[in-house]
Amino acid sequence: MFFAKAKAGKPLKVGFIGGSITQGNAGYRPQVLRYLQAMFPHNDIKALNAGVSGTGTDLGACRIREQLLQYQPDLIFVEFAVNGAYAEGMEGIVRQALSGERKLA
């Protein structure tokens, strides 16, 4: 869906959820946005930042719907490299993102 919208020149929403690495303005998130803007220069790309310092996947699973999915992102990046990439929390994030995609599409 993301690439179809990008190819059609439609506006894109890119969501990021994670800890401090995602929250900060000097990490991967701005680099990814610059890369996407270079790949799709004719698209309006909006970034959704749900990075919260000091949080792991357990809290990410609790906040993804309110802080990210309600805005219907076309692409989601998940990063919890520092504060706890717990399997159960990651599963909760992925399940919500996939079920949300079906409900919101």
Secondary structure, DSSP 4 states (H G I P E B T S, - for coil): -HHHHHHTT--EEEEEEESHHHHSSSSHHHHHHHHHHHH-TTS-EEEEEEE-TT--HHHHHHHHHHHTGGG--SEEEEE-SSS---HHHHHHHHHHHHHHHHHH-
